[in-house]
Amino acid sequence: MDKFKIETSIQFPFLKMNELVTYSEVKKPSGVAYILLVLISESKNKSDRLANVLENFGIPKSLHYIFADNIQTLMDQGILEEFNFYKSEFDNYLIGSFQFTSKGKKIFAEESIPTGVNKDLKISVYYNIAMNELSLKMDTDLDPKPLMDCAITPEFMNRFKCEKNIENFLNFQKGKGIGVKKEEIITNVEQLDQENWIAKYDCDMNIKGDDIEIKFDELVLQKFFDTNYTQDMVNMTISYKNKFKFKSSFKDNLKLSKYGFDRIAGIMIPKEIDDVLKQKNQLLLTKGNYKASNGFMVTSADSIDKYDETIEFIQVDMHNFVYAYIPGNFVFNNNIFDTVTIPLAVKIKLTEEELKKILKPYVYSLATYSEDNFKELVKVNNITDDLKLAREIIEGYLNNDVESNIVLLNEMKQFAISNGGISNIYRELLEKNYNSYMDNITEDNLETALKITSSIPKFLNIQSKDVLSKIFKTIKVKNDLEVYETLVNKGFDKSLVVLYVNPVTEALKTRNVEEKGLIDLINYDDALSEMKKVTNINDYKNYLYDEEKINHNEFKTNYNKAFNLQKNIQAFKNSNEELFKNYDGFMKLFSVINDDINLVEAAQKNPNNLKLDLIEKKISSGEYQFVFVNLSAKLETILKNKYKLDGKLSDMLNDARSNGIIDKKIISDLHDFRDNRNANVHPEDRTPNYDANDLRRWAKEIFDLEVDKKWVNK
């Protein structure tokens, strides 16, 4: 059984006595007076005549009157006992005739005599009743104050009086503690009034079980306390102390044994409760009477009362320890006072299971769903880890409408995932409702279903292909295009979607689409159609082609458009093999035509830079297309610039023949050059019929046209 010690203090009674002190001023006695006092005090033969003794000291009789006057003064001052003294009979008096008063003895001892002037002084003297001690002032550490509002009553004070001689005490204080000099004589001490005062002495309250002892360091104090104090006084003394006053609710008539001594982790005075509430903790469960300024706090009087109505709050600290706090007036057994009541806050240990039990009523209060209720549930579960109860509450939030359940679960997500255990429950319920919902979707509600479930597959690690597989196992597709666009717009990869639903046929038919991939497909198809029109080629396998009849700019614009769109439409290829086989056939053909156009245009930019030796080099290396394209460009340039002809190459050659500008044989050979040029570039539509020597001949003919007139008819 643990022992506990509470350090406190108990008030004790004091008397403050206000005294009027009368004292006489003093001076050093004169030589005559001093001689007389010495003779009276020190003379061994009291029967000797005083006058004879003075004569023996050499004092003539003529001066004895001075000694007679001083004797009278000493009597008047109360230093010598008075009697019927006659100065005229001085010679007859014996030394023994004169006696010191008690005052006179003091004066002689202090070697001073009164001046005849008396003064009054008010002095306060304190009487420590318990210690039976007098003092001129009280120790400030004892917190002295006049008697008021405490357990010590005037009736109690009346039982005591000062047992010390105040005058003796004051005489001892002369010259050091009071305004009376050491050599001055206190002639009278009169009490003006008396005040009741109190001061406090430290003590220990030692608690063991339901027993308590109150111990003081000073045995005198202990004896006084044990003898004179009562049970009511002790209880009242404690209750008057601010540090023992509760700021809020508490219970009466409690005993430590009620809680089991092995469970008590600590005892504190009411003042220390504030320190507990300021501590950093994981949870403060309170009835509402005691609150924390920070941290997670739950207010639920019902939860605590169902377990123990004496508990005011429960704390889960940062080390996961659970403590309940009971503020109350605790009754202890005492061998002096029978029982003593002490206001305390008792700290008792609780188990995690007890905490779960206590919190259960509060958790059940969260059974109606709201964002705040669910947040509270998660926070509480962070502490208790009561997943069984958490599951019960969360399942209670749901109903038979799986769509509304999914909407609700989506709202709960950000808070659910903050707790590992609840996150697992959440995932399980989400997956269950998701599967049930997806098993019953239709084409009509597909967009809505995808909207409310958009984040679920990724969260549950469900692959897109599995989601699509589930969808197409359930729905019956009536509009491929609409279903496709819905799925892609909701984030599904188009290359996956087209494996389940093919929108291409409908898209190309209606030309009314929203999805970018389909828009690109339609634009690609349009570009191909335009190139077909420009080239007059409708079958990439069987066609006739005349490069000269093509609008280069129009062709190249559409070719570049189609070329740039090819990559964007590859997602549709596997599901539309025949369509893309046709597309690829045309693009292969149009690519050759595009290259040819580019070569021609490049050749036409600088035809004069073409040299015969370069042509020979290209012929030798087999680069016949280069040869044909560049010779054709040079021929056109010559015909246009030198011979002022216009139109297509075939037309300009015919005009040259008709006008007799160029020899007919040369014209015929150059027509053969042109045909073979087309056959070389597009062997699909005709068969070339030439060799390297033909190329050399045609080259020479063309270059001769530029520099020589021999081929020109006169």
C-alpha positions as CSV (number, residue, x, y, z in Angstrom):
1,M,0.0,0.0,0.0
2,D,1.5,3.3,-1.1
3,K,1.9,6.2,1.4
4,F,1.1,9.7,0.4
5,K,2.2,13.0,2.1
6,I,0.6,16.3,1.8
7,E,2.5,19.4,2.9
8,T,0.4,22.1,4.4
9,S,0.2,24.4,7.4
10,I,-2.1,24.8,10.4
11,Q,-3.0,28.1,12.1
12,F,-2.0,28.6,15.7
13,P,-3.2,31.2,18.3
14,F,-1.2,34.3,19.3
15,L,-1.9,37.2,21.7
16,K,-0.9,40.7,20.8
17,M,-0.7,42.7,24.0
18,N,-0.4,46.4,23.7
19,E,1.5,47.7,26.8
20,L,1.9,51.2,28.3
21,V,5.4,51.3,29.6
22,T,6.5,54.0,32.1
23,Y,10.2,54.5,32.7
24,S,12.4,57.0,34.4
25,E,15.3,58.8,32.8
26,V,18.6,58.2,34.6
27,K,22.0,59.7,34.9
28,K,25.2,58.7,36.5
29,P,25.1,59.4,40.2
30,S,27.0,62.5,41.5
31,G,30.2,61.9,43.5
32,V,28.4,62.6,46.9
33,A,25.4,60.3,46.1
34,Y,27.7,57.7,44.7
35,I,29.8,57.8,47.9
36,L,26.7,57.4,50.1
37,L,25.4,54.5,48.1
38,V,28.7,52.7,48.2
39,L,29.0,53.2,51.9
40,I,25.4,52.0,52.5
41,S,25.9,49.0,50.2
42,E,29.5,48.0,51.0
43,S,30.1,48.9,54.6
44,K,30.7,45.9,56.7
45,N,30.0,47.6,60.1
46,K,26.5,48.9,59.8
47,S,26.6,50.2,63.4
48,D,29.2,52.8,62.7
49,R,27.9,56.4,62.6
50,L,27.8,57.7,59.1
51,A,29.2,61.1,60.1
52,N,32.3,59.4,61.8
53,V,32.9,57.4,58.6
54,L,32.8,60.5,56.5
55,E,35.3,62.3,58.9
56,N,37.6,59.3,58.7
57,F,37.6,59.8,54.9
58,G,38.7,63.4,55.4
59,I,35.3,65.1,54.9
60,P,34.9,67.9,57.4
61,K,31.7,68.3,59.3
62,S,31.2,71.6,57.6
63,L,30.4,69.7,54.4
64,H,28.1,67.0,56.0
65,Y,25.1,69.0,55.1
66,I,25.7,68.2,51.5
67,F,25.5,64.4,52.3
68,A,22.4,65.0,54.4
69,D,20.7,66.8,51.4
70,N,21.7,63.9,49.0
71,I,20.3,61.3,51.5
72,Q,17.0,63.2,51.4
73,T,17.0,63.3,47.6
74,L,17.7,59.5,47.4
75,M,14.8,58.9,49.6
76,D,12.6,61.2,47.5
77,Q,13.7,59.2,44.4
78,G,12.8,55.9,45.9
79,I,16.3,54.7,46.0
80,L,16.5,54.5,49.8
81,E,13.8,53.5,52.1
82,E,12.0,56.5,53.6
83,F,11.7,57.2,57.3
84,N,11.5,60.3,59.5
85,F,14.9,61.6,58.5
86,Y,16.1,64.9,60.1
87,K,19.0,66.5,58.5
88,S,19.8,68.4,61.8
89,E,20.4,65.1,63.5
90,F,22.7,63.7,60.7
91,D,25.5,63.1,63.2
92,N,23.4,60.6,65.1
93,Y,22.5,58.3,62.2
94,L,24.2,54.9,61.8
95,I,25.1,53.5,58.4
96,G,22.6,50.7,59.0
97,S,19.8,53.3,59.4
98,F,19.6,53.5,55.6
99,Q,18.3,50.7,53.4
100,F,18.0,50.3,49.6
101,T,14.6,49.9,48.1
102,S,14.3,47.2,45.5
103,K,14.4,50.0,42.9
104,G,17.5,51.4,44.6
105,K,19.2,48.0,44.4
106,K,18.6,48.0,40.6
107,I,19.8,51.6,40.2
108,F,23.0,50.9,42.3
109,A,23.6,47.8,40.3
110,E,23.3,49.8,37.0
111,E,25.3,52.7,38.5
112,S,22.7,55.2,37.6
113,I,20.1,57.3,39.4
114,P,16.8,58.8,38.2
115,T,16.7,62.3,36.9
116,G,13.2,62.7,38.2
117,V,11.7,62.7,34.7
118,N,9.3,59.9,33.9
119,K,8.2,58.9,30.3
120,D,5.6,56.7,28.7
121,L,6.0,54.3,25.7
122,K,3.5,52.1,23.9
123,I,4.9,48.7,23.1
124,S,3.3,45.6,21.4
125,V,4.3,42.3,22.8
126,Y,3.3,39.0,21.1
127,Y,2.6,35.9,23.0
128,N,3.0,32.5,21.2
129,I,0.5,30.5,23.2
130,A,1.6,27.1,21.8
131,M,5.3,27.7,22.3
132,N,4.8,29.9,25.5
133,E,7.1,32.5,24.1
134,L,7.1,36.3,24.1
135,S,8.4,38.4,21.2
136,L,8.4,42.0,20.0
137,K,7.5,40.9,16.5
138,M,6.3,37.9,14.6
139,D,8.1,36.0,11.9
140,T,6.7,37.0,8.5
141,D,7.2,33.4,7.3
142,L,4.4,32.5,9.7
143,D,2.0,34.8,7.8
144,P,0.8,36.5,11.0
145,K,-2.5,38.3,10.9
146,P,-5.4,39.4,13.2
147,L,-7.9,36.7,14.0
148,M,-10.7,36.6,11.4
149,D,-12.4,34.0,9.2
150,C,-10.6,31.0,10.4
151,A,-11.1,27.9,12.5
152,I,-9.7,29.5,15.6
153,T,-12.6,31.4,17.4
154,P,-12.5,34.1,20.0
155,E,-14.0,31.5,22.4
156,F,-11.0,29.3,21.8
157,M,-8.7,32.2,22.4
158,N,-10.4,33.0,25.7
159,R,-9.1,29.7,27.0
160,F,-5.6,31.0,27.1
161,K,-3.7,33.8,28.8
162,C,-0.1,35.0,28.9
163,E,2.0,32.9,31.2
164,K,5.1,35.1,31.0
165,N,6.2,38.2,33.0
166,I,5.9,40.9,30.5
167,E,7.8,43.5,32.6
168,N,10.8,41.1,33.0
169,F,10.7,40.5,29.2
170,L,10.7,44.2,28.5
171,N,13.5,44.9,30.9
172,F,15.5,42.2,29.1
173,Q,14.8,44.1,25.8
174,K,16.1,47.5,27.1
175,G,18.7,48.9,24.9
176,K,18.1,46.5,22.0
177,G,14.4,45.8,21.2
178,I,12.5,48.7,22.6
179,G,12.9,52.5,22.9
180,V,14.1,52.3,26.5
181,K,17.8,52.6,27.2
182,K,19.5,49.9,29.1
183,E,20.3,52.2,32.0
184,E,16.8,53.6,32.2
185,I,14.3,52.3,34.7
186,I,11.0,50.8,33.8
187,T,8.8,51.8,36.6
188,N,5.5,50.5,35.5
189,V,3.9,48.2,32.8
190,E,0.2,48.5,32.2
191,Q,-1.7,46.5,29.6
192,L,-3.9,48.8,27.4
193,D,-5.6,46.1,25.4
194,Q,-5.2,42.6,24.0
195,E,-5.7,41.4,20.4
196,N,-6.2,37.9,19.1
197,W,-3.8,36.9,16.3
198,I,-3.0,33.8,14.3
199,A,0.0,32.5,12.5
200,K,0.7,29.2,10.7
201,Y,3.1,26.4,11.2
202,D,4.0,23.8,8.5
203,C,3.0,20.3,9.0
204,D,2.8,17.0,7.1
205,M,-0.4,15.0,6.5
206,N,0.7,11.5,6.1
207,I,-1.9,9.3,4.5
208,K,-1.8,5.5,4.6
209,G,-4.9,3.8,3.3
210,D,-7.9,5.4,5.1
211,D,-5.7,6.6,8.0
212,I,-4.1,10.0,8.4
213,E,-1.7,11.6,10.9
214,I,-0.8,15.2,11.2
215,K,2.8,15.8,12.1
216,F,4.7,18.9,13.2
217,D,8.5,19.2,13.5
218,E,8.3,20.9,16.9
219,L,7.1,18.6,19.7
220,V,5.7,21.5,21.6
221,L,3.5,22.4,18.7
222,Q,2.5,18.8,18.2
223,K,1.5,18.5,21.9
224,F,-0.5,21.8,21.8
225,F,-2.2,20.8,18.6
226,D,-3.1,17.3,19.8
227,T,-4.3,18.6,23.2
228,N,-6.3,21.7,22.2
229,Y,-7.6,21.3,18.7
230,T,-10.9,19.5,17.8
231,Q,-12.1,17.6,14.8
232,D,-14.2,20.6,13.6
233,M,-11.3,22.9,14.0
234,V,-9.0,20.7,11.9
235,N,-11.6,20.3,9.2
236,M,-12.4,23.9,9.1
237,T,-8.7,24.9,9.1
238,I,-8.2,22.9,5.9
239,S,-11.4,24.1,4.3
240,Y,-10.5,27.7,4.7
241,K,-7.3,27.3,2.6
242,N,-7.6,28.5,-1.0
243,K,-5.4,25.7,-2.2
244,F,-7.9,23.2,-0.8
245,K,-10.9,24.8,-2.4
246,F,-12.4,23.2,-5.5
247,K,-13.2,25.5,-8.4
248,S,-15.9,23.2,-9.6
249,S,-17.9,20.0,-8.8
250,F,-16.9,17.5,-6.1
251,K,-18.3,14.8,-4.0
252,D,-18.6,14.5,-0.2
253,N,-17.9,11.7,2.3
254,L,-15.5,9.7,0.1
255,K,-13.0,7.1,1.2
256,L,-9.8,6.0,-0.6
257,S,-10.7,2.4,0.1
258,K,-13.7,2.7,-2.3
259,Y,-11.3,2.8,-5.2
260,G,-8.8,0.1,-4.2
261,F,-5.5,1.1,-2.8
262,D,-3.6,-0.7,-5.6
263,R,-5.3,1.5,-8.2
264,I,-4.5,4.8,-6.7
265,A,-1.7,6.4,-8.7
266,G,-1.6,9.7,-6.8
267,I,-3.2,12.2,-4.5
268,M,-3.3,16.0,-5.1
269,I,-4.8,19.0,-3.5
270,P,-7.6,20.9,-5.4
271,K,-5.2,23.6,-6.5
272,E,-3.1,21.1,-8.5
273,I,-6.1,20.0,-10.7
274,D,-5.4,23.0,-12.9
275,D,-1.9,21.7,-13.5
276,V,-3.3,18.4,-14.7
277,L,-5.7,20.0,-17.1
278,K,-2.9,22.0,-18.6
279,Q,-0.9,18.9,-19.4
280,K,-0.5,17.7,-23.0
281,N,-2.7,14.6,-23.4
282,Q,-4.4,12.5,-26.1
283,L,-7.9,12.7,-24.6
284,L,-9.7,14.4,-21.9
285,L,-13.1,12.8,-21.2
286,T,-15.0,15.1,-18.8
287,K,-18.5,15.7,-17.4
288,G,-18.1,19.4,-18.4
289,N,-17.2,20.8,-15.0
290,Y,-13.5,20.5,-15.6
291,K,-12.1,21.4,-19.0
292,A,-8.8,21.6,-20.8
293,S,-7.8,24.5,-22.9
294,N,-6.1,22.4,-25.6
295,G,-6.1,18.9,-27.0
296,F,-8.9,16.6,-27.8
297,M,-11.7,16.9,-25.3
298,V,-14.9,14.9,-25.1
299,T,-17.8,16.0,-22.9
300,S,-20.1,13.2,-21.8
301,A,-21.5,13.2,-18.2
302,D,-23.6,10.1,-19.0
303,S,-20.6,8.1,-20.1
304,I,-18.7,8.8,-16.9
305,D,-21.7,8.5,-14.5
306,K,-22.7,5.1,-15.8
307,Y,-19.3,3.9,-14.7
308,D,-18.7,5.9,-11.6
309,E,-20.5,9.1,-10.7
310,T,-17.7,10.3,-8.4
311,I,-15.3,10.6,-11.4
312,E,-15.2,14.1,-12.9
313,F,-12.8,13.6,-15.8
314,I,-10.6,11.0,-17.3
315,Q,-7.2,11.6,-19.0
316,V,-5.3,9.6,-21.6
317,D,-1.7,10.9,-21.4
318,M,0.9,10.9,-24.1
319,H,2.2,7.5,-22.9
320,N,-1.2,5.9,-23.4
321,F,-1.8,5.6,-19.6
322,V,-5.4,6.1,-18.6
323,Y,-6.3,7.9,-15.3
324,A,-9.5,8.9,-13.7
325,Y,-9.7,11.9,-11.4
326,I,-12.1,12.1,-8.4
327,P,-12.4,15.5,-6.6
328,G,-14.0,15.2,-3.3
329,N,-13.9,15.5,0.5
330,F,-12.2,12.4,1.7
331,V,-12.7,11.1,5.2
332,F,-9.7,9.7,7.0
333,N,-9.3,8.0,10.4
334,N,-7.2,9.8,13.0
335,N,-6.1,8.6,16.4
336,I,-6.5,12.1,17.9
337,F,-9.6,13.5,16.2
338,D,-11.4,10.3,15.3
339,T,-11.9,11.4,11.6
340,V,-10.5,14.2,9.5
341,T,-11.9,15.4,6.2
342,I,-9.5,16.6,3.5
343,P,-10.5,18.0,0.1
344,L,-8.4,16.0,-2.4
345,A,-8.3,14.9,-6.0
346,V,-7.5,11.2,-6.2
347,K,-5.9,9.9,-9.4
348,I,-6.8,6.2,-10.1
349,K,-5.5,3.9,-12.9
350,L,-7.9,2.6,-15.5
351,T,-7.4,-0.1,-18.0
352,E,-7.9,0.3,-21.7
353,E,-10.9,-2.0,-21.5
354,E,-12.4,0.1,-18.8
355,L,-11.9,3.2,-21.0
356,K,-13.7,1.5,-23.9
357,K,-16.6,0.6,-21.6
358,I,-16.8,4.2,-20.3
359,L,-16.7,5.7,-23.7
360,K,-19.3,3.3,-25.2
361,P,-22.3,5.5,-24.3
362,Y,-20.6,8.5,-26.0
363,V,-19.7,6.5,-29.1
364,Y,-23.3,5.4,-29.4
365,S,-24.4,9.0,-29.3
366,L,-22.5,9.4,-32.6
367,A,-24.7,6.7,-34.3
368,T,-26.5,9.3,-36.5
369,Y,-24.2,10.2,-39.3
370,S,-22.8,13.7,-39.7
371,E,-19.4,14.8,-40.6
372,D,-18.7,16.0,-37.1
373,N,-20.0,12.7,-35.6
374,F,-17.7,10.7,-37.8
375,K,-14.7,12.9,-37.1
376,E,-15.4,12.3,-33.4
377,L,-15.7,8.6,-33.9
378,V,-12.3,8.5,-35.6
379,K,-10.6,10.6,-32.9
380,V,-12.0,8.4,-30.2
381,N,-11.0,5.3,-32.0
382,N,-7.5,6.7,-32.3
383,I,-7.4,6.4,-28.5
384,T,-9.4,3.3,-27.8
385,D,-8.8,1.2,-30.9
386,D,-12.2,-0.3,-30.4
387,L,-12.7,-1.4,-34.0
388,K,-15.6,-3.7,-33.2
389,L,-17.7,-0.8,-31.9
390,A,-16.4,1.5,-34.7
391,R,-17.6,-1.0,-37.3
392,E,-21.0,-1.2,-35.6
393,I,-21.4,2.6,-35.8
394,I,-20.1,2.9,-39.4
395,E,-22.4,0.1,-40.6
396,G,-25.2,1.9,-38.9
397,Y,-24.6,4.9,-41.1
398,L,-25.4,2.9,-44.2
399,N,-28.7,1.6,-45.6
400,N,-30.0,-0.6,-48.4
401,D,-29.5,2.2,-51.0
402,V,-26.0,1.4,-52.3
403,E,-25.8,4.6,-54.3
404,S,-26.5,6.8,-51.3
405,N,-24.0,4.6,-49.3
406,I,-21.3,5.3,-51.8
407,V,-22.0,9.1,-51.7
408,L,-21.8,8.9,-47.9
409,L,-18.6,6.8,-47.9
410,N,-17.0,9.3,-50.3
411,E,-17.7,12.0,-47.8
412,M,-16.1,9.9,-45.0
413,K,-12.9,9.1,-46.9
414,Q,-10.6,11.9,-45.8
415,F,-11.2,11.1,-42.1
416,A,-11.5,7.4,-42.4
417,I,-8.0,7.0,-43.9
418,S,-6.4,8.8,-41.0
419,N,-6.9,5.7,-38.8
420,G,-5.5,2.4,-39.9
421,G,-8.1,0.2,-38.4
422,I,-11.1,2.3,-39.5
423,S,-9.5,2.6,-42.9
424,N,-9.6,-1.2,-43.3
425,I,-13.3,-1.2,-42.3
426,Y,-14.0,1.7,-44.6
427,R,-12.3,-0.1,-47.5
428,E,-14.2,-3.3,-46.9
429,L,-17.6,-1.5,-46.8
430,L,-16.7,0.7,-49.8
431,E,-15.7,-2.3,-51.9
432,K,-18.9,-4.2,-50.9
433,N,-21.1,-1.2,-51.9
434,Y,-19.1,-0.4,-55.0
435,N,-19.4,-4.0,-56.3
436,S,-23.1,-4.1,-55.6
437,Y,-23.6,-0.7,-57.3
438,M,-21.6,-1.6,-60.4
439,D,-23.4,-4.9,-60.7
440,N,-26.6,-3.0,-61.3
441,I,-25.7,-0.1,-63.5
442,T,-27.3,0.6,-66.9
443,E,-26.3,2.6,-69.9
444,D,-28.7,5.3,-68.9
445,N,-27.1,5.8,-65.4
446,L,-23.5,5.0,-66.5
447,E,-22.4,8.7,-66.4
448,T,-23.8,9.2,-62.9
449,A,-22.3,5.9,-61.7
450,L,-18.9,6.8,-63.0
451,K,-19.1,10.3,-61.5
452,I,-19.8,9.1,-57.9
453,T,-17.3,6.2,-58.2
454,S,-14.6,8.1,-60.0
455,S,-12.0,7.9,-57.2
456,I,-12.9,4.4,-55.9
457,P,-11.0,2.1,-58.3
458,K,-7.7,3.9,-57.7
459,F,-8.3,3.9,-53.9
460,L,-9.2,0.2,-53.9
461,N,-6.4,-0.7,-56.3
462,I,-8.8,-1.9,-59.0
463,Q,-7.3,-1.8,-62.5
464,S,-9.1,0.1,-65.2
465,K,-9.5,-3.0,-67.3
466,D,-11.2,-4.8,-64.4
467,V,-13.6,-1.8,-64.0
468,L,-14.4,-1.9,-67.7
469,S,-14.9,-5.6,-67.7
470,K,-17.4,-5.3,-64.8
471,I,-19.2,-2.5,-66.7
472,F,-19.6,-4.4,-69.9
473,K,-20.6,-7.5,-68.2
474,T,-23.5,-5.6,-66.8
475,I,-24.7,-3.0,-69.3
476,K,-26.2,-3.6,-72.7
477,V,-24.7,-1.1,-75.1
478,K,-27.2,0.7,-77.4
479,N,-25.0,3.6,-78.5
480,D,-21.4,2.8,-78.9
481,L,-20.3,6.4,-79.5
482,E,-22.1,7.7,-76.4
483,V,-20.8,5.0,-74.1
484,Y,-17.3,5.4,-75.4
485,E,-17.3,9.2,-74.9
486,T,-18.7,8.8,-71.4
487,L,-16.0,6.4,-70.4
488,V,-13.2,8.4,-71.9
489,N,-14.4,11.7,-70.4
490,K,-14.4,9.9,-67.0
491,G,-10.7,9.2,-67.3
492,F,-10.5,5.7,-68.9
493,D,-7.8,5.1,-71.4
494,K,-9.3,5.2,-74.9
495,S,-7.1,2.3,-76.0
496,L,-8.7,0.2,-73.3
497,V,-12.2,1.5,-73.9
498,V,-12.2,0.6,-77.6
499,L,-11.5,-3.0,-76.7
500,Y,-15.0,-3.1,-75.3
501,V,-16.9,-0.6,-77.4
502,N,-16.0,0.7,-80.9
503,P,-17.2,4.3,-81.6
504,V,-15.4,4.7,-84.9
505,T,-18.2,3.7,-87.3
506,E,-20.8,5.9,-85.7
507,A,-18.3,8.8,-85.3
508,L,-17.4,8.8,-89.0
509,K,-21.0,8.5,-89.9
510,T,-22.4,11.3,-87.8
511,R,-19.3,13.5,-87.7
512,N,-20.7,14.8,-84.4
513,V,-18.3,13.9,-81.6
514,E,-16.9,15.6,-78.5
515,E,-14.0,13.3,-77.5
516,K,-10.6,14.7,-78.8
517,G,-9.4,11.3,-80.1
518,L,-12.5,11.0,-82.3
519,I,-12.3,14.6,-83.4
520,D,-8.7,13.9,-84.5
521,L,-9.9,10.8,-86.3
522,I,-12.6,12.7,-88.2
523,N,-10.0,15.5,-89.1
524,Y,-7.6,12.7,-90.3
525,D,-10.3,11.2,-92.4
526,D,-11.2,14.6,-93.9
527,A,-7.5,15.3,-94.7
528,L,-7.2,12.0,-96.5
529,S,-10.4,12.7,-98.4
530,E,-9.0,16.1,-99.5
531,M,-5.8,14.5,-100.7
532,K,-7.8,12.0,-102.7
533,K,-9.6,14.9,-104.4
534,V,-6.4,16.8,-105.1
535,T,-4.7,13.7,-106.6
536,N,-7.8,12.2,-108.1
537,I,-6.7,8.9,-106.5
538,N,-9.5,6.8,-105.0
539,D,-7.7,3.5,-104.9
540,Y,-4.2,3.3,-103.5
541,K,-3.7,0.0,-105.2
542,N,-5.0,1.0,-108.7
543,Y,-4.6,4.6,-109.8
544,L,-3.2,6.9,-112.4
545,Y,-1.3,9.8,-111.2
546,D,0.0,13.0,-112.9
547,E,2.2,15.1,-110.6
548,E,1.8,18.1,-112.8
549,K,-1.9,18.3,-112.1
550,I,-1.6,18.5,-108.4
551,N,-2.1,21.7,-106.4
552,H,1.0,21.4,-104.3
553,N,-0.1,23.8,-101.4
554,E,-3.4,22.1,-101.0
555,F,-1.9,18.7,-101.0
556,K,0.9,19.5,-98.6
557,T,-1.5,21.2,-96.1
558,N,-3.7,18.2,-95.9
559,Y,-0.8,15.8,-95.8
560,N,0.9,17.6,-92.9
561,K,-2.5,17.7,-91.1
562,A,-3.0,13.9,-91.6
563,F,0.6,13.2,-90.7
564,N,0.4,15.1,-87.4
565,L,-2.8,13.3,-86.5
566,Q,-1.6,9.8,-87.1
567,K,-0.3,9.3,-83.6
568,N,-3.4,10.6,-82.0
569,I,-5.7,8.0,-83.6
570,Q,-3.6,4.9,-83.0
571,A,-5.9,3.8,-80.1
572,F,-8.6,2.9,-82.7
573,K,-6.4,0.9,-84.9
574,N,-6.6,-2.6,-83.4
575,S,-10.4,-2.4,-83.3
576,N,-10.7,-1.1,-86.9
577,E,-8.1,-3.1,-88.9
578,E,-9.7,-2.8,-92.3
579,L,-10.2,1.0,-91.9
580,F,-6.7,1.6,-90.8
581,K,-5.3,-0.8,-93.5
582,N,-6.9,1.5,-96.0
583,Y,-5.8,4.7,-94.2
584,D,-2.2,3.3,-94.0
585,G,-2.2,2.4,-97.7
586,F,-3.2,5.9,-98.7
587,M,-0.8,7.5,-96.3
588,K,2.1,5.4,-97.7
589,L,1.2,6.5,-101.2
590,F,0.7,10.2,-100.2
591,S,3.9,10.1,-98.4
592,V,5.8,9.3,-101.6
593,I,3.9,12.0,-103.4
594,N,4.7,14.5,-100.7
595,D,8.4,13.6,-100.8
596,D,8.3,14.0,-104.6
597,I,6.6,17.4,-104.3
598,N,9.2,18.5,-101.8
599,L,12.0,17.4,-104.1
600,V,10.5,19.2,-107.0
601,E,10.1,22.4,-105.1
602,A,13.6,22.2,-103.7
603,A,14.9,21.6,-107.3
604,Q,12.8,24.5,-108.6
605,K,14.3,26.9,-106.1
606,N,17.8,26.7,-107.5
607,P,17.7,25.0,-111.0
608,N,20.6,27.0,-112.3
609,N,22.9,25.6,-109.7
610,L,22.4,22.1,-111.1
611,K,25.6,20.9,-112.9
612,L,26.0,18.1,-115.4
613,D,28.8,16.4,-113.4
614,L,26.5,16.2,-110.3
615,I,23.9,14.5,-112.5
616,E,26.5,12.0,-113.7
617,K,27.5,11.3,-110.1
618,K,23.9,10.7,-109.1
619,I,23.4,8.4,-112.1
620,S,26.5,6.4,-111.2
621,S,25.2,6.0,-107.6
622,G,21.8,4.9,-108.7
623,E,19.9,7.9,-107.3
624,Y,17.5,8.1,-110.2
625,Q,14.7,9.9,-108.5
626,F,17.0,12.8,-107.7
627,V,18.1,12.8,-111.4
628,F,14.5,12.8,-112.7
629,V,13.2,15.4,-110.3
630,N,16.1,17.9,-110.8
631,L,16.3,17.4,-114.6
632,S,12.5,17.9,-114.8
633,A,12.8,21.2,-112.7
634,K,15.7,22.4,-114.9
635,L,13.7,21.6,-118.0
636,E,10.7,23.5,-116.9
637,T,12.8,26.5,-115.9
638,I,14.5,26.6,-119.3
639,L,11.2,26.3,-121.2
640,K,9.7,29.1,-119.1
641,N,12.6,31.5,-118.9
642,K,14.5,30.9,-122.1
643,Y,11.7,30.0,-124.5
644,K,9.0,32.0,-122.8
645,L,6.6,29.1,-122.6
646,D,4.0,28.5,-119.8
647,G,1.9,25.7,-118.3
648,K,2.5,22.2,-117.4
649,L,5.7,20.4,-118.7
650,S,3.7,18.3,-121.2
651,D,1.9,21.4,-122.5
652,M,5.1,23.4,-122.8
653,L,6.8,20.5,-124.8
654,N,3.8,20.3,-127.1
655,D,3.9,24.1,-127.6
656,A,7.6,23.9,-128.4
657,R,6.9,21.3,-131.1
658,S,3.9,23.2,-132.5
659,N,5.9,26.4,-132.7
660,G,9.0,24.6,-134.1
661,I,11.1,26.1,-131.4
662,I,12.8,22.8,-130.6
663,D,13.5,19.9,-132.8
664,K,10.6,17.4,-132.9
665,K,13.0,14.5,-132.2
666,I,14.2,16.2,-129.1
667,I,10.6,17.0,-128.0
668,S,9.6,13.3,-128.6
669,D,12.6,12.1,-126.5
670,L,11.8,14.6,-123.7
671,H,8.2,13.4,-123.7
672,D,9.7,9.9,-123.1
673,F,11.8,11.4,-120.3
674,R,8.7,12.9,-118.7
675,D,6.8,9.6,-118.9
676,N,9.6,7.6,-117.4
677,R,10.0,10.3,-114.7
678,N,6.3,9.7,-113.6
679,A,6.8,5.9,-113.8
680,N,9.9,6.1,-111.7
681,V,8.2,8.2,-109.0
682,H,5.0,6.2,-109.0
683,P,5.8,2.7,-110.3
684,E,2.4,1.5,-109.1
685,D,0.5,3.0,-112.0
686,R,3.0,2.4,-114.8
687,T,6.2,0.6,-115.7
688,P,9.5,2.5,-116.2
689,N,11.4,1.8,-119.5
690,Y,14.9,3.3,-119.3
691,D,18.5,2.7,-118.3
692,A,21.4,4.8,-117.1
693,N,22.4,5.8,-120.7
694,D,18.9,7.1,-121.3
695,L,19.3,9.3,-118.3
696,R,22.7,10.6,-119.6
697,R,21.2,11.3,-123.0
698,W,18.2,13.2,-121.5
699,A,20.5,15.1,-119.3
700,K,22.7,16.2,-122.2
701,E,19.6,17.2,-124.2
702,I,18.3,19.4,-121.4
703,F,21.7,21.1,-120.6
704,D,22.2,21.7,-124.4
705,L,18.9,23.5,-124.5
706,E,20.2,25.9,-121.9
707,V,23.6,26.7,-123.7
708,D,23.3,25.7,-127.4
709,K,20.8,26.4,-130.3
710,K,21.6,23.4,-132.2
711,W,18.4,21.7,-131.3
712,V,16.4,24.7,-132.2
713,N,14.7,24.8,-135.7
714,K,15.7,27.7,-137.9
